């Protein structure tokens, strides 16, 4: 989100405090989700919770892009924060349940590895797109996102 804060602040005419709350409250929202993630997965089942969390994550990303005001953006960040905690808590547990014990450490560490790879790719793409004209930056960025989403969903 750090790359988008300048544009979000301009579009929604936010003060620095509101912008800091928007970016920083994700951790508190994640804490709220973490409190309920374990009980929810025990009650409903880990596989179903993971699928629903991914649907909320996808919907939240789209809704953040189409947010029209600060209040709506904060509500969508709340949903995203809860989803982040559900995914980070339940995915490793589900991985351990369905894999042989000799693979547990290797496979559960993938979550952190892929998060870091994603952060690295985000910064690399920002570096490349920052040197493009403004209209190409937005168009190529959106095209790349849809290509990646299509590739991941087909995998």
N, CA and C atoms as an extended XYZ file, in Angstrom:
465
Properties=species:S:1:pos:R:3:atomname:S:1:resname:S:1:resid:I:1 pbc="F F F"
N         0.815       -1.189        0.000 N   UNK     1
C         0.000        0.000        0.000 CA  UNK     1
C         0.859        1.254        0.000 C   UNK     1
N         2.117        1.119        0.355 N   UNK     2
C         2.965        2.303        0.496 CA  UNK     2
C         3.087        3.093       -0.802 C   UNK     2
N         3.047        2.406       -1.931 N   UNK     3
C         3.174        3.097       -3.209 CA  UNK     3
C         1.918        3.870       -3.566 C   UNK     3
N         0.796        3.434       -3.060 N   UNK     4
C        -0.480        4.049       -3.428 CA  UNK     4
C        -0.905        5.160       -2.484 C   UNK     4
N        -0.228        5.343       -1.374 N   UNK     5
C        -0.696        6.301       -0.373 CA  UNK     5
C        -0.772        7.727       -0.905 C   UNK     5
N         0.160        8.114       -1.735 N   UNK     6
C         0.131        9.472       -2.294 CA  UNK     6
C        -1.139        9.684       -3.114 C   UNK     6
N        -1.461        8.704       -3.943 N   UNK     7
C        -2.632        8.820       -4.804 CA  UNK     7
C        -3.931        8.722       -4.002 C   UNK     7
N        -3.949        7.859       -2.985 N   UNK     8
C        -5.139        7.744       -2.134 CA  UNK     8
C        -5.372        9.050       -1.385 C   UNK     8
N        -4.295        9.637       -0.886 N   UNK     9
C        -4.423       10.899       -0.143 CA  UNK     9
C        -4.955       12.005       -1.045 C   UNK     9
N        -4.493       12.056       -2.281 N   UNK    10
C        -4.976       13.074       -3.221 CA  UNK    10
C        -6.426       12.825       -3.615 C   UNK    10
N        -6.765       11.575       -3.907 N   UNK    11
C        -8.108       11.274       -4.399 CA  UNK    11
C        -9.176       11.502       -3.334 C   UNK    11
N        -8.891       11.099       -2.097 N   UNK    12
C        -9.895       11.205       -1.044 CA  UNK    12
C        -9.687       12.431       -0.154 C   UNK    12
N        -8.708       13.271       -0.473 N   UNK    13
C        -8.405       14.487        0.288 CA  UNK    13
C        -8.231       14.170        1.778 C   UNK    13
N        -7.335       13.230        2.072 N   UNK    14
C        -7.133       12.761        3.433 CA  UNK    14
C        -6.051       13.563        4.149 C   UNK    14
N        -6.248       13.710        5.440 N   UNK    15
C        -5.183       14.271        6.261 CA  UNK    15
C        -4.142       13.176        6.497 C   UNK    15
N        -2.993       13.558        7.007 N   UNK    16
C        -1.954       12.572        7.281 CA  UNK    16
C        -2.412       11.545        8.315 C   UNK    16
N        -3.182       11.986        9.288 N   UNK    17
C        -3.659       11.069       10.327 CA  UNK    17
C        -4.612       10.031        9.746 C   UNK    17
N        -5.541       10.464        8.896 N   UNK    18
C        -6.462        9.507        8.280 CA  UNK    18
C        -5.716        8.513        7.397 C   UNK    18
N        -4.711        8.986        6.687 N   UNK    19
C        -3.919        8.102        5.847 CA  UNK    19
C        -3.149        7.091        6.687 C   UNK    19
N        -2.587        7.534        7.788 N   UNK    20
C        -1.864        6.629        8.684 CA  UNK    20
C        -2.808        5.596        9.289 C   UNK    20
N        -4.022        6.011        9.640 N   UNK    21
C        -5.006        5.055       10.152 CA  UNK    21
C        -5.378        4.031        9.092 C   UNK    21
N        -5.573        4.492        7.882 N   UNK    22
C        -5.917        3.584        6.791 CA  UNK    22
C        -4.853        2.518        6.598 C   UNK    22
N        -3.608        2.918        6.628 N   UNK    23
C        -2.515        1.973        6.411 CA  UNK    23
C        -2.232        1.133        7.648 C   UNK    23
N        -2.301        1.733        8.825 N   UNK    24
C        -1.865        1.058       10.027 CA  UNK    24
C        -2.888        0.181       10.711 C   UNK    24
N        -4.160        0.436       10.495 N   UNK    25
C        -5.181       -0.344       11.186 CA  UNK    25
C        -5.312       -1.768       10.670 C   UNK    25
N        -4.676       -2.086        9.572 N   UNK    26
C        -4.736       -3.454        9.056 CA  UNK    26
C        -4.233       -4.445       10.103 C   UNK    26
N        -3.224       -4.070       10.865 N   UNK    27
C        -2.700       -4.964       11.904 CA  UNK    27
C        -3.727       -5.205       13.005 C   UNK    27
N        -4.446       -4.174       13.389 N   UNK    28
C        -5.480       -4.348       14.419 CA  UNK    28
C        -6.642       -5.158       13.862 C   UNK    28
N        -7.007       -4.902       12.626 N   UNK    29
C        -8.062       -5.701       11.999 CA  UNK    29
C        -7.638       -7.168       11.905 C   UNK    29
N        -6.372       -7.406       11.611 N   UNK    30
C        -5.874       -8.781       11.552 CA  UNK    30
C        -5.930       -9.443       12.917 C   UNK    30
N        -5.652       -8.689       13.956 N   UNK    31
C        -5.755       -9.231       15.312 CA  UNK    31
C        -7.193       -9.659       15.604 C   UNK    31
N        -8.142       -8.832       15.201 N   UNK    32
C        -9.559       -9.171       15.415 CA  UNK    32
C        -9.896      -10.478       14.695 C   UNK    32
N        -9.431      -10.617       13.468 N   UNK    33
C        -9.679      -11.849       12.734 CA  UNK    33
C        -8.987      -13.048       13.358 C   UNK    33
N        -7.786      -12.838       13.901 N   UNK    34
C        -7.033      -13.941       14.504 CA  UNK    34
C        -7.738      -14.498       15.730 C   UNK    34
N        -8.460      -13.645       16.434 N   UNK    35
C        -9.187      -14.097       17.622 CA  UNK    35
C       -10.250      -15.127       17.236 C   UNK    35
N       -10.850      -14.955       16.062 N   UNK    36
C       -11.954      -15.831       15.653 CA  UNK    36
C       -11.559      -16.905       14.637 C   UNK    36
N       -10.363      -16.859       14.102 N   UNK    37
C        -9.982      -17.783       13.035 CA  UNK    37
C        -9.967      -19.229       13.495 C   UNK    37
N        -9.392      -19.500       14.642 N   UNK    38
C        -9.296      -20.877       15.119 CA  UNK    38
C       -10.652      -21.501       15.370 C   UNK    38
N       -11.529      -20.768       16.095 N   UNK    39
C       -12.855      -21.308       16.389 CA  UNK    39
C       -13.673      -21.495       15.114 C   UNK    39
N       -13.546      -20.560       14.197 N   UNK    40
C       -14.297      -20.665       12.945 CA  UNK    40
C       -13.859      -21.878       12.139 C   UNK    40
N       -12.550      -22.094       12.059 N   UNK    41
C       -12.075      -23.238       11.278 CA  UNK    41
C       -12.438      -24.560       11.951 C   UNK    41
N       -12.464      -24.596       13.282 N   UNK    42
C       -12.891      -25.814       13.970 CA  UNK    42
C       -14.374      -26.073       13.768 C   UNK    42
N       -15.151      -25.012       13.711 N   UNK    43
C       -16.597      -25.142       13.579 CA  UNK    43
C       -17.010      -25.513       12.156 C   UNK    43
N       -16.429      -24.838       11.167 N   UNK    44
C       -16.866      -25.003        9.780 CA  UNK    44
C       -15.963      -25.973        9.012 C   UNK    44
N       -14.697      -25.966        9.306 N   UNK    45
C       -13.735      -26.782        8.573 CA  UNK    45
C       -12.716      -25.890        7.890 C   UNK    45
N       -11.473      -26.312        7.925 N   UNK    46
C       -10.386      -25.466        7.427 CA  UNK    46
C       -10.465      -25.217        5.922 C   UNK    46
N       -10.797      -26.225        5.169 N   UNK    47
C       -10.852      -26.070        3.710 CA  UNK    47
C       -11.905      -25.035        3.313 C   UNK    47
N       -13.077      -25.121        3.908 N   UNK    48
C       -14.134      -24.163        3.577 CA  UNK    48
C       -13.773      -22.745        4.004 C   UNK    48
N       -13.149      -22.608        5.160 N   UNK    49
C       -12.748      -21.283        5.631 CA  UNK    49
C       -11.697      -20.682        4.706 C   UNK    49
N       -10.769      -21.496        4.225 N   UNK    50
C        -9.746      -21.005        3.298 CA  UNK    50
C       -10.387      -20.533        1.999 C   UNK    50
N       -11.335      -21.292        1.476 N   UNK    51
C       -12.008      -20.907        0.231 CA  UNK    51
C       -12.785      -19.605        0.417 C   UNK    51
N       -13.528      -19.496        1.500 N   UNK    52
C       -14.296      -18.277        1.757 CA  UNK    52
C       -13.368      -17.091        1.976 C   UNK    52
N       -12.259      -17.318        2.697 N   UNK    53
C       -11.297      -16.232        2.930 CA  UNK    53
C       -10.710      -15.738        1.612 C   UNK    53
N       -10.425      -16.641        0.698 N   UNK    54
C        -9.893      -16.235       -0.609 CA  UNK    54
C       -10.925      -15.448       -1.408 C   UNK    54
N       -12.174      -15.832       -1.307 N   UNK    55
C       -13.230      -15.079       -1.996 CA  UNK    55
C       -13.347      -13.670       -1.423 C   UNK    55
N       -13.298      -13.563       -0.093 N   UNK    56
C       -13.337      -12.241        0.529 CA  UNK    56
C       -12.111      -11.421        0.151 C   UNK    56
N       -10.954      -12.058        0.069 N   UNK    57
C        -9.735      -11.350       -0.306 CA  UNK    57
C        -9.856      -10.795       -1.723 C   UNK    57
N       -10.344      -11.604       -2.643 N   UNK    58
C       -10.516      -11.178       -4.033 CA  UNK    58
C       -11.534      -10.044       -4.118 C   UNK    58
N       -12.663      -10.210       -3.443 N   UNK    59
C       -13.697       -9.161       -3.452 CA  UNK    59
C       -13.180       -7.885       -2.794 C   UNK    59
N       -12.425       -8.030       -1.712 N   UNK    60
C       -11.882       -6.862       -1.033 CA  UNK    60
C       -10.916       -6.085       -1.909 C   UNK    60
N       -10.089       -6.809       -2.666 N   UNK    61
C        -9.146       -6.134       -3.559 CA  UNK    61
C        -9.887       -5.353       -4.643 C   UNK    61
N       -10.931       -5.935       -5.186 N   UNK    62
C       -11.711       -5.245       -6.213 CA  UNK    62
C       -12.437       -4.040       -5.608 C   UNK    62
N       -13.041       -4.228       -4.444 N   UNK    63
C       -13.781       -3.130       -3.813 CA  UNK    63
C       -12.855       -1.993       -3.385 C   UNK    63
N       -11.635       -2.306       -2.970 N   UNK    64
C       -10.688       -1.230       -2.641 CA  UNK    64
C       -10.391       -0.392       -3.870 C   UNK    64
N       -10.300       -1.034       -5.008 N   UNK    65
C       -10.040       -0.307       -6.245 CA  UNK    65
C       -11.189        0.582       -6.665 C   UNK    65
N       -12.397        0.206       -6.298 N   UNK    66
C       -13.571        0.978       -6.687 CA  UNK    66
C       -14.140        1.822       -5.547 C   UNK    66
N       -13.394        1.976       -4.472 N   UNK    67
C       -13.872        2.769       -3.332 CA  UNK    67
C       -14.103        4.210       -3.752 C   UNK    67
N       -15.205        4.765       -3.245 N   UNK    68
C       -15.543        6.141       -3.602 CA  UNK    68
C       -15.365        7.118       -2.446 C   UNK    68
N       -15.222        6.602       -1.227 N   UNK    69
C       -15.002        7.501       -0.093 CA  UNK    69
C       -14.172        6.791        0.973 C   UNK    69
N       -13.751        7.569        1.945 N   UNK    70
C       -12.853        7.076        2.995 CA  UNK    70
C       -13.525        6.015        3.870 C   UNK    70
N       -14.780        6.229        4.222 N   UNK    71
C       -15.483        5.288        5.095 CA  UNK    71
C       -15.588        3.912        4.448 C   UNK    71
N       -15.944        3.890        3.177 N   UNK    72
C       -16.054        2.612        2.466 CA  UNK    72
C       -14.697        1.934        2.374 C   UNK    72
N       -13.665        2.709        2.126 N   UNK    73
C       -12.311        2.161        2.054 CA  UNK    73
C       -11.899        1.545        3.386 C   UNK    73
N       -12.262        2.181        4.493 N   UNK    74
C       -11.933        1.636        5.818 CA  UNK    74
C       -12.688        0.330        6.088 C   UNK    74
N       -13.936        0.238        5.650 N   UNK    75
C       -14.701       -0.996        5.835 CA  UNK    75
C       -14.075       -2.131        5.026 C   UNK    75
N       -13.678       -1.824        3.804 N   UNK    76
C       -13.051       -2.851        2.967 CA  UNK    76
C       -11.704       -3.267        3.559 C   UNK    76
N       -10.957       -2.330        4.138 N   UNK    77
C        -9.695       -2.678        4.814 CA  UNK    77
C        -9.955       -3.581        6.020 C   UNK    77
N       -11.073       -3.368        6.708 N   UNK    78
C       -11.442       -4.243        7.823 CA  UNK    78
C       -11.641       -5.671        7.328 C   UNK    78
N       -12.375       -5.828        6.243 N   UNK    79
C       -12.595       -7.153        5.666 CA  UNK    79
C       -11.261       -7.764        5.229 C   UNK    79
N       -10.406       -6.977        4.603 N   UNK    80
C        -9.104       -7.480        4.159 CA  UNK    80
C        -8.235       -7.884        5.348 C   UNK    80
N        -8.276       -7.114        6.417 N   UNK    81
C        -7.477       -7.440        7.587 CA  UNK    81
C        -7.909       -8.739        8.237 C   UNK    81
N        -9.202       -8.927        8.350 N   UNK    82
C        -9.713      -10.173        8.917 CA  UNK    82
C        -9.333      -11.341        8.020 C   UNK    82
N        -9.427      -11.147        6.717 N   UNK    83
C        -9.063      -12.197        5.782 CA  UNK    83
C        -7.583      -12.546        5.880 C   UNK    83
N        -6.726      -11.555        6.018 N   UNK    84
C        -5.294      -11.809        6.128 CA  UNK    84
C        -5.005      -12.719        7.318 C   UNK    84
N        -5.625      -12.432        8.449 N   UNK    85
C        -5.370      -13.260        9.628 CA  UNK    85
C        -5.925      -14.667        9.466 C   UNK    85
N        -7.080      -14.799        8.849 N   UNK    86
C        -7.631      -16.135        8.616 CA  UNK    86
C        -6.687      -16.941        7.728 C   UNK    86
N        -6.220      -16.328        6.655 N   UNK    87
C        -5.345      -17.039        5.730 CA  UNK    87
C        -4.013      -17.411        6.386 C   UNK    87
N        -3.449      -16.498        7.149 N   UNK    88
C        -2.137      -16.748        7.757 CA  UNK    88
C        -2.209      -17.766        8.889 C   UNK    88
N        -3.349      -17.906        9.513 N   UNK    89
C        -3.462      -18.866       10.609 CA  UNK    89
C        -3.929      -20.233       10.139 C   UNK    89
N        -4.835      -20.269        9.200 N   UNK    90
C        -5.477      -21.536        8.855 CA  UNK    90
C        -4.717      -22.291        7.764 C   UNK    90
N        -4.105      -21.584        6.829 N   UNK    91
C        -3.386      -22.265        5.750 CA  UNK    91
C        -2.280      -23.183        6.255 C   UNK    91
N        -1.425      -22.756        7.173 N   UNK    92
C        -0.391      -23.684        7.659 CA  UNK    92
C        -0.974      -24.900        8.394 C   UNK    92
N        -2.048      -24.684        9.135 N   UNK    93
C        -2.661      -25.800        9.856 CA  UNK    93
C        -3.231      -26.804        8.863 C   UNK    93
N        -3.897      -26.310        7.836 N   UNK    94
C        -4.452      -27.204        6.819 CA  UNK    94
C        -3.329      -27.936        6.076 C   UNK    94
N        -2.240      -27.234        5.788 N   UNK    95
C        -1.103      -27.856        5.116 CA  UNK    95
C        -0.548      -28.999        5.951 C   UNK    95
N        -0.436      -28.788        7.247 N   UNK    96
C         0.075      -29.836        8.133 CA  UNK    96
C        -0.871      -31.031        8.175 C   UNK    96
N        -2.161      -30.788        8.110 N   UNK    97
C        -3.139      -31.874        8.179 CA  UNK    97
C        -3.114      -32.774        6.955 C   UNK    97
N        -2.761      -32.231        5.789 N   UNK    98
C        -2.872      -33.019        4.560 CA  UNK    98
C        -1.531      -33.492        4.002 C   UNK    98
N        -0.427      -33.234        4.708 N   UNK    99
C         0.886      -33.647        4.208 CA  UNK    99
C         1.549      -34.602        5.184 C   UNK    99
N         2.494      -35.387        4.688 N   UNK   100
C         3.245      -36.262        5.591 CA  UNK   100
C         4.113      -35.436        6.547 C   UNK   100
N         4.375      -35.977        7.716 N   UNK   101
C         5.098      -35.228        8.741 CA  UNK   101
C         6.508      -34.831        8.308 C   UNK   101
N         7.105      -35.564        7.411 N   UNK   102
C         8.456      -35.222        6.954 CA  UNK   102
C         8.482      -33.937        6.117 C   UNK   102
N         7.337      -33.483        5.636 N   UNK   103
C         7.261      -32.296        4.781 CA  UNK   103
C         6.708      -31.059        5.496 C   UNK   103
N         6.296      -31.173        6.755 N   UNK   104
C         5.604      -30.083        7.451 CA  UNK   104
C         6.387      -28.778        7.439 C   UNK   104
N         7.615      -28.800        7.920 N   UNK   105
C         8.395      -27.565        8.012 CA  UNK   105
C         8.656      -26.948        6.655 C   UNK   105
N         8.963      -27.795        5.683 N   UNK   106
C         9.250      -27.316        4.330 CA  UNK   106
C         8.040      -26.629        3.719 C   UNK   106
N         6.885      -27.251        3.821 N   UNK   107
C         5.694      -26.700        3.171 CA  UNK   107
C         5.086      -25.525        3.919 C   UNK   107
N         5.114      -25.543        5.241 N   UNK   108
C         4.537      -24.417        5.971 CA  UNK   108
C         5.390      -23.162        5.856 C   UNK   108
N         6.662      -23.308        5.564 N   UNK   109
C         7.516      -22.122        5.384 CA  UNK   109
C         7.274      -21.459        4.027 C   UNK   109
N         6.622      -22.157        3.112 N   UNK   110
C         6.329      -21.573        1.801 CA  UNK   110
C         5.509      -20.294        1.905 C   UNK   110
N         4.626      -20.215        2.872 N   UNK   111
C         3.771      -19.032        3.007 CA  UNK   111
C         4.637      -17.796        3.157 C   UNK   111
N         5.597      -17.839        4.068 N   UNK   112
C         6.471      -16.689        4.283 CA  UNK   112
C         7.364      -16.424        3.080 C   UNK   112
N         7.846      -17.487        2.453 N   UNK   113
C         8.701      -17.317        1.270 CA  UNK   113
C         7.932      -16.617        0.161 C   UNK   113
N         6.717      -17.046       -0.094 N   UNK   114
C         5.948      -16.448       -1.176 CA  UNK   114
C         5.473      -15.038       -0.848 C   UNK   114
N         5.224      -14.744        0.416 N   UNK   115
C         4.897      -13.367        0.790 CA  UNK   115
C         6.081      -12.468        0.482 C   UNK   115
N         7.276      -12.905        0.844 N   UNK   116
C         8.462      -12.089        0.576 CA  UNK   116
C         8.758      -11.967       -0.907 C   UNK   116
N         8.534      -13.025       -1.661 N   UNK   117
C         8.703      -12.942       -3.122 CA  UNK   117
C         7.692      -11.960       -3.701 C   UNK   117
N         6.468      -11.988       -3.206 N   UNK   118
C         5.449      -11.049       -3.679 CA  UNK   118
C         5.811       -9.607       -3.379 C   UNK   118
N         6.343       -9.358       -2.197 N   UNK   119
C         6.768       -7.998       -1.854 CA  UNK   119
C         7.907       -7.558       -2.767 C   UNK   119
N         8.857       -8.439       -3.010 N   UNK   120
C         9.967       -8.117       -3.910 CA  UNK   120
C         9.465       -7.813       -5.324 C   UNK   120
N         8.561       -8.643       -5.840 N   UNK   121
C         8.016       -8.401       -7.179 CA  UNK   121
C         7.228       -7.105       -7.239 C   UNK   121
N         6.535       -6.769       -6.154 N   UNK   122
C         5.796       -5.507       -6.119 CA  UNK   122
C         6.749       -4.327       -6.245 C   UNK   122
N         7.829       -4.344       -5.486 N   UNK   123
C         8.782       -3.240       -5.552 CA  UNK   123
C         9.488       -3.194       -6.912 C   UNK   123
N         9.781       -4.355       -7.476 N   UNK   124
C        10.417       -4.372       -8.797 CA  UNK   124
C         9.476       -3.823       -9.862 C   UNK   124
N         8.200       -4.197       -9.797 N   UNK   125
C         7.252       -3.692      -10.791 CA  UNK   125
C         7.035       -2.192      -10.604 C   UNK   125
N         7.030       -1.721       -9.373 N   UNK   126
C         6.903       -0.278       -9.136 CA  UNK   126
C         8.083        0.471       -9.733 C   UNK   126
N         9.251       -0.092       -9.618 N   UNK   127
C        10.445        0.529      -10.181 CA  UNK   127
C        10.329        0.636      -11.702 C   UNK   127
N         9.863       -0.432      -12.326 N   UNK   128
C         9.718       -0.437      -13.789 CA  UNK   128
C         8.601        0.505      -14.221 C   UNK   128
N         7.438        0.416      -13.567 N   UNK   129
C         6.292        1.219      -13.983 CA  UNK   129
C         6.477        2.703      -13.692 C   UNK   129
N         7.301        3.047      -12.733 N   UNK   130
C         7.519        4.462      -12.403 CA  UNK   130
C         8.191        5.212      -13.542 C   UNK   130
N         8.870        4.514      -14.425 N   UNK   131
C         9.568        5.145      -15.528 CA  UNK   131
C         8.739        5.225      -16.804 C   UNK   131
N         7.516        4.733      -16.756 N   UNK   132
C         6.627        4.769      -17.909 CA  UNK   132
C         5.749        6.010      -17.855 C   UNK   132
N         5.214        6.439      -18.992 N   UNK   133
C         4.228        7.529      -18.966 CA  UNK   133
C         3.016        7.116      -18.129 C   UNK   133
N         2.339        8.090      -17.561 N   UNK   134
C         1.260        7.823      -16.601 CA  UNK   134
C         0.170        6.927      -17.179 C   UNK   134
N        -0.243        7.151      -18.409 N   UNK   135
C        -1.332        6.342      -18.960 CA  UNK   135
C        -0.893        4.900      -19.183 C   UNK   135
N         0.354        4.670      -19.584 N   UNK   136
C         0.847        3.311      -19.763 CA  UNK   136
C         1.063        2.613      -18.430 C   UNK   136
N         1.476        3.354      -17.433 N   UNK   137
C         1.715        2.784      -16.113 CA  UNK   137
C         0.449        2.105      -15.596 C   UNK   137
N        -0.666        2.811      -15.640 N   UNK   138
C        -1.922        2.273      -15.140 CA  UNK   138
C        -2.406        1.107      -15.994 C   UNK   138
N        -2.367        1.272      -17.313 N   UNK   139
C        -2.886        0.236      -18.207 CA  UNK   139
C        -2.062       -1.047      -18.117 C   UNK   139
N        -0.744       -0.934      -18.152 N   UNK   140
C         0.099       -2.131      -18.074 CA  UNK   140
C         0.015       -2.778      -16.698 C   UNK   140
N        -0.090       -1.976      -15.644 N   UNK   141
C        -0.231       -2.530      -14.299 CA  UNK   141
C        -1.495       -3.347      -14.147 C   UNK   141
N        -2.599       -2.820      -14.662 N   UNK   142
C        -3.866       -3.554      -14.581 CA  UNK   142
C        -3.831       -4.808      -15.454 C   UNK   142
N        -3.252       -4.709      -16.628 N   UNK   143
C        -3.156       -5.878      -17.506 CA  UNK   143
C        -2.318       -6.975      -16.855 C   UNK   143
N        -1.221       -6.588      -16.234 N   UNK   144
C        -0.362       -7.560      -15.558 CA  UNK   144
C        -1.100       -8.240      -14.412 C   UNK   144
N        -1.878       -7.474      -13.655 N   UNK   145
C        -2.643       -8.068      -12.558 CA  UNK   145
C        -3.635       -9.095      -13.075 C   UNK   145
N        -4.360       -8.771      -14.145 N   UNK   146
C        -5.339       -9.714      -14.665 CA  UNK   146
C        -4.670      -10.947      -15.254 C   UNK   146
N        -3.517      -10.777      -15.897 N   UNK   147
C        -2.787      -11.934      -16.415 CA  UNK   147
C        -2.325      -12.841      -15.282 C   UNK   147
N        -1.796      -12.241      -14.229 N   UNK   148
C        -1.336      -13.039      -13.091 CA  UNK   148
C        -2.495      -13.718      -12.395 C   UNK   148
N        -3.619      -13.017      -12.218 N   UNK   149
C        -4.782      -13.635      -11.581 CA  UNK   149
C        -5.318      -14.785      -12.426 C   UNK   149
N        -5.333      -14.612      -13.714 N   UNK   150
C        -5.778      -15.683      -14.595 CA  UNK   150
C        -4.859      -16.884      -14.550 C   UNK   150
N        -3.554      -16.634      -14.481 N   UNK   151
C        -2.578      -17.723      -14.417 CA  UNK   151
C        -2.683      -18.465      -13.094 C   UNK   151
N        -2.823      -17.734      -11.999 N   UNK   152
C        -2.910      -18.375      -10.681 CA  UNK   152
C        -4.197      -19.153      -10.548 C   UNK   152
N        -5.306      -18.612      -11.061 N   UNK   153
C        -6.577      -19.304      -10.928 CA  UNK   153
C        -6.642      -20.569      -11.785 C   UNK   153
N        -5.842      -20.633      -12.860 N   UNK   154
C        -5.820      -21.812      -13.707 CA  UNK   154
C        -4.851      -22.864      -13.205 C   UNK   154
N        -3.985      -22.493      -12.273 N   UNK   155
C        -2.972      -23.432      -11.781 CA  UNK   155
C        -3.575      -24.495      -10.891 C   UNK   155
